[in-house]
Every structure is written in C-alpha cells, then in structure tokens.
Amino acid sequence: MLSRLPVAALKSQSALGASRSTFSAFRTRATSQVRFASSSSASSATLESLFTSRASLISATLFSAGSIAWYSHLYGSLPFIGEVHANSLADDGLHPTAYPWSHKGLFDSFDHSSIRRGFQVYREVCAACHSLDRIAWRNLVGVSHSADEARLLAEDLEYTDGPDDKGEMFQRPGKLSDYLPSPYPNEEAARAGNGGALPPDLSLIIKARHGGADYVFSLLTGYIDPPAGVEIREGMNYNPYFPGGAISMERVLWDNLVEYDDGTPATTSQMAKDVVTFLNWAAEPEHDERKKMGIKAVILFSALFAVSIGVKRFKWTVIKNRKMFYNPPKDLNH
C-alpha cells in the first residue's frame, strides 16, 4: 500500500506530524510557564499579605519598641539620638562603680557575718539620724543573731505601750515583735535636728536609689574636698556621687569608728561594705529564700518538661511511625 502512495502525500503527512509535535512542545512549555507564574504569583501574594497584615505590623512594632526600651535600660540612651537636659551630667552625680558583691550571682546568698557587722554599724552610727521602720527585732533571728541575742537587744530599749487598766500609757522593755525605734518622734523633729533636711528611712534605700548597693557604698566612701571652681555653701559637704555634688550629711564613717566583735579591722571601706550589705538585706529579706525556691522550681519544671517530652514521644510514636498503603480496586472487566 505504501508503495502505491504518491510522494506528495507522504510529504504532507510528515509535515502534519512535525506540526503536531511542535504544537505539543509549545503547549507543554506554555503550561510549565503558567504553572511557574502561578506559583511565583502565589508566593509573592503570600509575602505581600505577610508584610501588610495587621498582626505582622503590630508584632514588628512591639519588637522594635521592646528592643529600644531594653537598650535604653541597659545603656541609658540611644547612640543615634541626642539627649537634651536642663542640667549637666555632673548635676546627676558620678555613676558608681559596679562592685562584685558576694550576693550578686544567681546562686549566691548574703554574707550573714557581714549582715551582723552591718547591723552593728547601723546601730552605733546610722541610727542616730536614720530610721529603719520596716525591720523588727524578730527579723534578725536566724539571719544575723540568735533568738536570745535579738531578745536582749530589744530589751535594752524602752517602748511606749498601753493604755493600762487606768487608761494611761506606760513604758516597757522591748520585745521581738517590736520594730526598730526611730531616732525622732515625727518628721518635724527630724527636720529641726538636721538643719531642715529630712534623713530618709533606710528600709528600702537600696531599692529606692539608682545604682542600688553600688551607689550607697560609693556615697559613703566618696567624700572629698571640692575641686577648684566649685563652691559649697556653709553646712554642706561635697560628694561627687550625690546629685548636684552638695549633700547635707557629713562624712560619718572613719577608720576604727566601731569595734567588731569578730575582730575584723573596721576600716572605712569595710564598714561601708558591711552596712550596705545589711541595708540590702533589709530591703529584700526574702533574697536567700527566693533564690532557693527558684533553684527548686527550675529543677522541678525541668523534670516535668523531660517527662512531658517522653510522654509525647510515647503517645505519638505510633501515629508518626505507621505506614499507609493504598490498594486500588481491581477492574474485573479486563
């Protein structure tokens, strides 16, 4: 049969086959291009929706604001934004040095011997002007003194109590439940005894001052003569760590001012370190117990987390490791 077909017919059939193959190749290429365009358009639409969604904008804003706030908390100011102050940096006082306190670490506790010595410095030096309203004698038990020692210290003082059966107030020896007495009966008497200045209560002084223990230690040991060009009015003292430089409290710590019971040399820096440690404990009496509970909580929750991971793997291993097979139905007609 093929030998009987004319040559023109064979050529037309071959041209038709070539045109069909070319069309199929073009269609395949166009389909792939359409698929690629659709996938790229879908990905671009996803990215566009990601960047324009309200949740993404809120998240980015919160992340930026949090980063700026954290940087400002650590370093004080942003490097690319200048600050405008009505006063100079000298008016805010020198920035105190960061000292390596023994209780500063995550797993460190207070030096209780230093707390005991610091209480002695407070009682013999600081208590003449400053109160400690939030500390009772019972708070010293088990921290710096025994119960008998704290009871004897409390009984050395007289407290006003009453009224009695006759309706009159009376004086009695102190008890463990009594709070440390204030040196002045009221605020007016405190100002009158200090030239108009009010001595602050020292219960929370470590937390109430920027720099905390470092600032108080630097303040107690930072008294110097005023530099050239700086004038201090009468009755004031120069301390570069105090805002403004002029402070009404004069230097109170001098070498060998107190005599420690344990024989520790009573240098100015040693007394300042001890009284600051005591005031730090007074501002945070739960410090040691809080760290103990924190360590226990970390251990407990770590164990619970490990157990939860084991339970999760045990429950889900059956589902994650199962195999699924598909057996298509057999066509019985063939």
FILOTOR-107791 format. One record per residue (C-alpha): x negated, y negated, z; chain; residue number from 1; residue in one letter. Coordinates in steps of 0.02 Angstrom, whole numbers, plus 50000, padded with zeros to 5 digits. Example, Ala and Ser with C-alpha at 12.3 -4.5 7.8 and 13.67 -1.06 7.14 Angstrom:
ATOM     x     y     z ch   i aa
ATOM 49385 50225 50390  A   1  a
ATOM 49316 50053 50357  A   2  s
***
This chain:
ATOM     x     y     z ch   i aa
ATOM 50000 50000 50000  A   1  m
ATOM 49862 49875 50044  A   2  l
ATOM 49778 49906 49878  A   3  s
ATOM 49934 49852 49788  A   4  r
ATOM 49950 49683 49883  A   5  l
ATOM 49884 49532 49792  A   6  p
ATOM 49732 49439 49857  A   7  v
ATOM 49834 49279 49890  A   8  a
ATOM 49949 49372 50010  A   9  a
ATOM 49802 49437 50112  A  10  l
ATOM 49729 49262 50124  A  11  k
ATOM 49895 49189 50182  A  12  s
ATOM 49913 49324 50316  A  13  q
ATOM 49736 49295 50380  A  14  s
ATOM 49765 49106 50387  A  15  a
ATOM 49926 49132 50484  A  16  l
ATOM 49837 49244 50612  A  17  g
ATOM 49698 49115 50635  A  18  a
ATOM 49826 48977 50662  A  19  s
ATOM 49916 49082 50793  A  20  r
ATOM 49754 49117 50888  A  21  s
ATOM 49709 48932 50883  A  22  t
ATOM 49880 48884 50949  A  23  f
ATOM 49871 49012 51090  A  24  s
ATOM 49697 48948 51140  A  25  a
ATOM 49761 48768 51139  A  26  f
ATOM 49910 48817 51242  A  27  r
ATOM 49800 48906 51369  A  28  t
ATOM 49686 48755 51382  A  29  r
ATOM 49832 48637 51400  A  30  a
ATOM 49910 48746 51534  A  31  t
ATOM 49747 48750 51632  A  32  s
ATOM 49731 48562 51615  A  33  q
ATOM 49909 48539 51675  A  34  v
ATOM 49876 48654 51822  A  35  r
ATOM 49716 48560 51866  A  36  f
ATOM 49805 48394 51850  A  37  a
ATOM 49947 48454 51959  A  38  s
ATOM 49828 48520 52093  A  39  s
ATOM 49724 48361 52092  A  40  s
ATOM 49879 48254 52099  A  41  s
ATOM 49945 48358 52244  A  42  a
ATOM 49780 48341 52339  A  43  s
ATOM 49774 48154 52306  A  44  s
ATOM 49953 48138 52364  A  45  a
ATOM 49909 48232 52523  A  46  t
ATOM 49760 48118 52557  A  47  l
ATOM 49865 47965 52521  A  48  e
ATOM 50001 48022 52640  A  49  s
ATOM 49867 48061 52771  A  50  l
ATOM 49794 47887 52763  A  51  f
ATOM 49961 47796 52752  A  52  t
ATOM 50061 47893 52882  A  53  s
ATOM 50107 47802 53040  A  54  r
ATOM 50037 47937 53154  A  55  a
ATOM 49867 47928 53069  A  56  s
ATOM 49861 47739 53085  A  57  l
ATOM 49909 47748 53269  A  58  i
ATOM 49779 47882 53302  A  59  s
ATOM 49642 47783 53215  A  60  a
ATOM 49690 47625 53311  A  61  t
ATOM 49688 47714 53478  A  62  l
ATOM 49521 47796 53438  A  63  f
ATOM 49443 47630 53390  A  64  s
ATOM 49512 47540 53542  A  65  a
ATOM 49454 47679 53657  A  66  g
ATOM 49280 47679 53582  A  67  s
ATOM 49265 47490 53604  A  68  i
ATOM 49329 47498 53782  A  69  a
ATOM 49210 47639 53828  A  70  w
ATOM 49061 47548 53751  A  71  y
ATOM 49108 47389 53842  A  72  s
ATOM 49124 47486 54005  A  73  h
ATOM 48950 47561 53984  A  74  l
ATOM 48853 47412 53914  A  75  y
ATOM 48959 47261 53962  A  76  g
ATOM 48979 47182 53790  A  77  s
ATOM 48983 47223 53606  A  78  l
ATOM 48821 47193 53509  A  79  p
ATOM 48903 47103 53363  A  80  f
ATOM 49022 46990 53461  A  81  i
ATOM 48952 46848 53563  A  82  g
ATOM 49020 46804 53734  A  83  e
ATOM 49070 46632 53793  A  84  v
ATOM 49052 46599 53979  A  85  h
ATOM 49091 46445 54080  A  86  a
ATOM 48941 46491 54188  A  87  n
ATOM 48769 46559 54155  A  88  s
ATOM 48713 46738 54186  A  89  l
ATOM 48617 46676 54338  A  90  a
ATOM 48781 46624 54418  A  91  d
ATOM 48838 46805 54415  A  92  d
ATOM 48684 46865 54508  A  93  g
ATOM 48547 46984 54456  A  94  l
ATOM 48601 47156 54400  A  95  h
ATOM 48549 47280 54537  A  96  p
ATOM 48431 47423 54502  A  97  t
ATOM 48507 47596 54489  A  98  a
ATOM 48435 47691 54637  A  99  y
ATOM 48426 47882 54648  A 100  p
ATOM 48548 47908 54791  A 101  w
ATOM 48548 48082 54865  A 102  s
ATOM 48737 48098 54842  A 103  h
ATOM 48743 48034 54663  A 104  k
ATOM 48742 48201 54571  A 105  g
ATOM 48892 48307 54529  A 106  l
ATOM 48841 48441 54654  A 107  f
ATOM 48759 48329 54785  A 108  d
ATOM 48831 48285 54955  A 109  s
ATOM 48797 48146 55079  A 110  f
ATOM 48641 48145 55186  A 111  d
ATOM 48726 48161 55355  A 112  h
ATOM 48570 48115 55451  A 113  s
ATOM 48567 47953 55352  A 114  s
ATOM 48751 47926 55393  A 115  i
ATOM 48713 47942 55578  A 116  r
ATOM 48569 47818 55566  A 117  r
ATOM 48676 47702 55461  A 118  g
ATOM 48813 47702 55591  A 119  f
ATOM 48683 47651 55720  A 120  q
ATOM 48628 47506 55609  A 121  v
ATOM 48808 47454 55583  A 122  y
ATOM 48848 47463 55769  A 123  r
ATOM 48693 47367 55825  A 124  e
ATOM 48680 47241 55683  A 125  v
ATOM 48830 47228 55566  A 126  c
ATOM 48970 47250 55693  A 127  a
ATOM 48932 47079 55766  A 128  a
ATOM 49019 46997 55616  A 129  c
ATOM 49098 47131 55506  A 130  h
ATOM 49244 47245 55546  A 131  s
ATOM 49274 47425 55490  A 132  l
ATOM 49462 47436 55506  A 133  d
ATOM 49492 47599 55412  A 134  r
ATOM 49373 47709 55513  A 135  i
ATOM 49425 47790 55678  A 136  a
ATOM 49311 47874 55803  A 137  w
ATOM 49382 48042 55755  A 138  r
ATOM 49319 48019 55576  A 139  n
ATOM 49141 48031 55641  A 140  l
ATOM 49170 48204 55713  A 141  v
ATOM 49086 48337 55607  A 142  g
ATOM 49005 48207 55495  A 143  v
ATOM 48877 48114 55599  A 144  s
ATOM 48924 48153 55780  A 145  h
ATOM 48996 48293 55882  A 146  s
ATOM 49165 48276 55967  A 147  a
ATOM 49085 48242 56136  A 148  d
ATOM 48967 48110 56064  A 149  e
ATOM 49109 48020 55974  A 150  a
ATOM 49217 48027 56131  A 151  r
ATOM 49078 47949 56236  A 152  l
ATOM 49054 47811 56108  A 153  l
ATOM 49240 47773 56109  A 154  a
ATOM 49250 47772 56300  A 155  e
ATOM 49114 47639 56310  A 156  d
ATOM 49239 47514 56239  A 157  l
ATOM 49398 47442 56312  A 158  e
ATOM 49558 47440 56210  A 159  y
ATOM 49717 47344 56244  A 160  t
ATOM 49866 47459 56264  A 161  d
ATOM 50040 47453 56333  A 162  g
ATOM 50160 47398 56388  A 163  p
ATOM 50159 47494 56551  A 164  d
ATOM 50306 47525 56667  A 165  d
ATOM 50305 47343 56718  A 166  k
ATOM 50305 47282 56538  A 167  g
ATOM 50126 47220 56545  A 168  e
ATOM 49980 47258 56431  A 169  m
ATOM 49829 47341 56507  A 170  f
ATOM 49651 47390 56463  A 171  q
ATOM 49599 47571 56444  A 172  r
ATOM 49446 47666 56384  A 173  p
ATOM 49442 47709 56200  A 174  g
ATOM 49500 47875 56128  A 175  k
ATOM 49454 47973 55972  A 176  l
ATOM 49615 47914 55890  A 177  s
ATOM 49568 47730 55909  A 178  d
ATOM 49495 47634 55764  A 179  y
ATOM 49330 47544 55773  A 180  l
ATOM 49361 47372 55851  A 181  p
ATOM 49350 47210 55755  A 182  s
ATOM 49225 47079 55817  A 183  p
ATOM 49357 46941 55805  A 184  y
ATOM 49539 46940 55860  A 185  p
ATOM 49601 46859 55699  A 186  n
ATOM 49544 46780 55534  A 187  e
ATOM 49540 46602 55603  A 188  e
ATOM 49422 46653 55742  A 189  a
ATOM 49310 46741 55615  A 190  a
ATOM 49300 46585 55506  A 191  r
ATOM 49268 46474 55656  A 192  a
ATOM 49123 46583 55711  A 193  g
ATOM 49041 46586 55539  A 194  n
ATOM 49049 46406 55480  A 195  g
ATOM 49210 46428 55382  A 196  g
ATOM 49155 46587 55292  A 197  a
ATOM 49256 46746 55319  A 198  l
ATOM 49149 46903 55343  A 199  p
ATOM 49231 47038 55237  A 200  p
ATOM 49288 47203 55307  A 201  d
ATOM 49161 47338 55261  A 202  l
ATOM 49279 47487 55249  A 203  s
ATOM 49289 47479 55059  A 204  l
ATOM 49146 47360 55021  A 205  i
ATOM 49054 47488 54915  A 206  i
ATOM 49204 47511 54801  A 207  k
ATOM 49251 47327 54805  A 208  a
ATOM 49086 47264 54733  A 209  r
ATOM 49024 47286 54556  A 210  h
ATOM 48870 47394 54567  A 211  g
ATOM 48929 47482 54724  A 212  g
ATOM 48790 47550 54834  A 213  a
ATOM 48654 47480 54721  A 214  d
ATOM 48722 47304 54739  A 215  y
ATOM 48740 47311 54930  A 216  v
ATOM 48564 47383 54950  A 217  f
ATOM 48491 47251 54834  A 218  s
ATOM 48585 47114 54927  A 219  l
ATOM 48521 47169 55098  A 220  l
ATOM 48340 47179 55038  A 221  t
ATOM 48341 47037 54911  A 222  g
ATOM 48321 46882 55019  A 223  y
ATOM 48181 46771 54953  A 224  i
ATOM 48133 46588 54954  A 225  d
ATOM 48225 46486 54821  A 226  p
ATOM 48121 46461 54663  A 227  p
ATOM 48061 46292 54604  A 228  a
ATOM 48203 46182 54546  A 229  g
ATOM 48338 46273 54645  A 230  v
ATOM 48412 46178 54791  A 231  e
ATOM 48506 46269 54930  A 232  i
ATOM 48611 46165 55047  A 233  r
ATOM 48590 46175 55234  A 234  e
ATOM 48661 46329 55315  A 235  g
ATOM 48648 46433 55155  A 236  m
ATOM 48520 46564 55105  A 237  n
ATOM 48453 46611 54935  A 238  y
ATOM 48483 46785 54868  A 239  n
ATOM 48470 46812 54680  A 240  p
ATOM 48588 46963 54686  A 241  y
ATOM 48731 46861 54757  A 242  f
ATOM 48840 46769 54628  A 243  p
ATOM 48780 46589 54625  A 244  g
ATOM 48623 46631 54724  A 245  g
ATOM 48680 46543 54884  A 246  a
ATOM 48750 46653 55022  A 247  i
ATOM 48803 46603 55196  A 248  s
ATOM 48748 46767 55276  A 249  m
ATOM 48568 46756 55328  A 250  e
ATOM 48446 46900 55321  A 251  r
ATOM 48491 47022 55459  A 252  v
ATOM 48375 47171 55430  A 253  l
ATOM 48196 47160 55488  A 254  w
ATOM 48066 47293 55520  A 255  d
ATOM 48088 47387 55684  A 256  n
ATOM 48251 47297 55722  A 257  l
ATOM 48328 47460 55784  A 258  v
ATOM 48252 47616 55859  A 259  e
ATOM 48313 47775 55779  A 260  y
ATOM 48348 47924 55891  A 261  d
ATOM 48263 48045 55771  A 262  d
ATOM 48102 47943 55761  A 263  g
ATOM 48124 47883 55581  A 264  t
ATOM 48025 47722 55550  A 265  p
ATOM 48150 47579 55549  A 266  a
ATOM 48086 47481 55401  A 267  t
ATOM 48197 47355 55313  A 268  t
ATOM 48224 47467 55161  A 269  s
ATOM 48257 47620 55271  A 270  q
ATOM 48389 47530 55373  A 271  m
ATOM 48468 47460 55215  A 272  a
ATOM 48472 47632 55137  A 273  k
ATOM 48549 47711 55293  A 274  d
ATOM 48684 47579 55319  A 275  v
ATOM 48730 47583 55134  A 276  v
ATOM 48746 47773 55142  A 277  t
ATOM 48858 47754 55295  A 278  f
ATOM 48966 47623 55208  A 279  l
ATOM 48977 47733 55054  A 280  n
ATOM 49043 47874 55162  A 281  w
ATOM 49163 47753 55249  A 282  a
ATOM 49233 47703 55078  A 283  a
ATOM 49251 47885 55024  A 284  e
ATOM 49259 48004 55173  A 285  p
ATOM 49328 48143 55063  A 286  e
ATOM 49174 48138 54949  A 287  h
ATOM 49095 48303 55002  A 288  d
ATOM 49260 48397 55016  A 289  e
ATOM 49315 48332 54846  A 290  r
ATOM 49158 48399 54763  A 291  k
ATOM 49179 48567 54849  A 292  k
ATOM 49358 48580 54788  A 293  m
ATOM 49301 48527 54614  A 294  g
ATOM 49174 48667 54605  A 295  i
ATOM 49304 48793 54664  A 296  k
ATOM 49429 48728 54537  A 297  a
ATOM 49302 48742 54395  A 298  v
ATOM 49261 48921 54443  A 299  i
ATOM 49445 48968 54462  A 300  l
ATOM 49503 48891 54298  A 301  f
ATOM 49353 48962 54205  A 302  s
ATOM 49401 49136 54266  A 303  a
ATOM 49583 49108 54218  A 304  l
ATOM 49529 49046 54046  A 305  f
ATOM 49423 49202 54019  A 306  a
ATOM 49569 49312 54073  A 307  v
ATOM 49688 49219 53957  A 308  s
ATOM 49569 49245 53811  A 309  i
ATOM 49560 49431 53850  A 310  g
ATOM 49749 49446 53862  A 311  v
ATOM 49771 49350 53699  A 312  k
ATOM 49650 49464 53607  A 313  r
ATOM 49734 49618 53682  A 314  f
ATOM 49908 49561 53630  A 315  k
ATOM 49863 49500 53456  A 316  w
ATOM 49735 49631 53403  A 317  t
ATOM 49874 49748 53347  A 318  v
ATOM 49950 49616 53234  A 319  i
ATOM 49787 49547 53167  A 320  k
ATOM 49711 49717 53126  A 321  n
ATOM 49862 49802 53047  A 322  r
ATOM 49861 49842 52861  A 323  k
ATOM 50008 49815 52747  A 324  m
ATOM 50037 49921 52591  A 325  f
ATOM 50163 49896 52452  A 326  y
ATOM 50226 50047 52359  A 327  n
ATOM 50331 49990 52212  A 328  p
ATOM 50482 50099 52172  A 329  p
ATOM 50458 50222 52032  A 330  k
ATOM 50559 50196 51874  A 331  d
ATOM 50642 50365 51845  A 332  l
ATOM 50697 50319 51667  A 333  n
ATOM 50519 50337 51600  A 334  h
***
